[in-house]
C-alpha cells in the first residue's frame, strides 16, 4: 500500500541534493536488509503458501493449485465472513464519522488548556492495550442487565434490553470506540489549517451557525474526514481482538477466521489464502479511494 | 471565534464519557472486594491485585512482554536511526520507495504480518522462540521509531554540525558528540512509543507465541476467551497503570501531542 504513504518529508532546504547517494544507501542498508528479510520474503512465502494443497493426514503439499482460492470464492461460509467483515467496517467508519467529526469541531473551539486536556483524554486510549479496552466493553455489555443496557434504559433511549455480547451490534460499538481517536485526530489536524477568518466573514455576512458548518467548515475539512475514514475502515476490516472477544467463537470475521485456520484447523494454505485476500482487498480499496480523494480534492493536496 | 453552545457541550460530555467508560469500568471492577464481577460500592479491596502473584502465568507473561518491548524497541533504533538520517539528509533515487517500504508495517494488517512471520519462522526452524518474537517486533515497531527519529533529524540545526566539521570533527566523533545528542529527544520518544506498541501488540504476537513465550496481551486474551473474572480486570488495570506511567514520562520528555500524532496517523496521507 505504498501509494497511500507519502512521508518523504519536504527537505529541500537542508538535504544535499543527489550527492552522497552511496552514503545514503550505506546508512539505509541495514534497515533495507531487515525489511527484505522481515517483510518482503515472508509475504512472498505466504502468497506461495496459499497455492499449496493441504489434507488432514498428508499435511501441506508443495504443489501449485487454486483449490484454496476456489473454496473461498464459492463456499458461502467464507463469502458470508468477508461480507460481515466489510459490513462491520463500514458501520464502524460511519459511526466514527457521525460522532468524531462534530467532536473534533467542538474540541477545536475550546480554549487552550481545555483543548489540550480533552485531546489527550480522547487520543490517550490509542495507547492503552486493546485487550484491556475490549474487556471494558465486555464488562459494560454483560448480560441483559449489563451497565450499558441499564444506562440506555434509564435515559429512555431503549425500552427493552439490547443484546450486545456475541452480536454484531456489540462488535460495531466496540470497534467504533477503538477507532474513534483516529477519526478525531484526522479531522482535528485538518481543522488546524482552516482559517477562522473565513468563518467570521460568513457570520458577519449574516450566515447562521448551521450554514457556516454546512457551507464553510465541512467542505474544507472533507479531505480530513475521508482520510480518517480510510484509516478507520482498513483498521476495522483487519481488527482481531475486538471481534474475537465481543463476537465470541461463532461470530467470526476475516481476521479471526484466518487465526482459526492457522492455529485450530491447521489448514495453513487456506488460512494464507484468506490473509492474502484480505491484504489485496484492503490495498485495492485504500489505494483506490485515496486516488479518488486526491483527484476530487486536488487543490487541497497541492 | 464563537464559543461552544450548551448543546455542543452536552454532546462533548457524552462523547468523553463514551471514550472513557470501558477503561473506567475495568479499573473500578479491579478493586472489587467480591469474588465475582461487580463494581465496588461500599469498599475497595486490593485482593485481586494480590491474587495476580498466585497466578505465575501472568507474572511470567509480564516479564516476557517487558523484556520483549525493551529489547525490540532498542534493536529497532539501531536500524531506524541510520535510516532516518539517510532519508532526512539525502535525495537519492528510490528514496520515496524506501520510506514507503519502511512504513509498510503500518498498512499491512497485523493478522497478515503474524501469518507471514509464522510461515518464515517455521520454515527456518525458530518458531515459538523468544528470538522469533524479537525479530517480528523489531520489524513491526520500526515505523514508529523511524517517524519520531526522522522528525528530530529533519528539525535539527545543521549549522552546529558544520561548525563541528570545521573544527576537525568527522565520522564517528561527529555522530556521537554532535548529531546523536541533538536528535536524542526524538530517539528516546521513538523508543518509548515503540515500547508501548510492542508491549500492547496482540494480533501479530498471538500467531508467534508458544507456551513459555506468551506475552501479557496474549495471556490476557487467551484467559478472557475462557472466562472473565475479576483477576483479569486487575491485570488489565495494572497494564493501564504502566501505560499511564510511560505516557507521563513521554509527556515530560517530548510532548505527548507529537507522539500521539505519530501514532494516530498510521498510514495517513500527509499533505506536503
Interface residues (C-beta under 8 A of the other chain):
Chain A: X1 X2 X3 X4 X5 X6 X7 X8 X9 X10 X11 X14 X15 X16 X17 X18 X20 X21 X23 X24 X25 X27 X28 X30 X31 X32 X34 X35 X38 X39 X41 X42 X43 X45 X46 X49 X99 X102 X103 X106 X107 X109 X110 X116 X118 X119 X120 X121 X122 X123 X124 X125 X126 X127 X128 X129 X130 X131 X132 X133 X134 X135 X136 X137 X138 X139 X140 X147 X174 X177 X180 X181 X182 X185 X186 X189 X196 X199 X200 X203 X209 X223 X227 X228 X231 X234 X235 X237 X238 X239 X240 X241 X244 X245 X249 X254 X255 X258 X259 X262 X263 X268 X271 X272 X275 X276 X278 X279 X282 X286 X290 X293 X294 X300 X301
Chain B: X1 X2 X3 X4 X8 X9 X11 X12 X15 X16 X18 X19 X20 X21 X22 X23 X24 X25 X26 X29 X37 X39 X78 X79 X80 X82 X83 X85 X86 X87 X88 X89 X90 X91 X92 X93 X95 X96 X97 X98 X99 X100 X101 X102 X103 X104 X105 X106 X107 X108 X109 X110 X111 X112 X113 X115 X116 X117 X118 X119 X120 X123 X135 X136 X138 X139 X142 X147 X150 X154 X158 X196 X199 X200 X202 X203 X206 X207 X217 X220 X221 X224 X225 X228 X232 X233 X236 X237 X239 X240 X243 X247 X256 X257 X260 X261 X263 X264 X265 X266 X267 X268 X269 X270 X271 X272
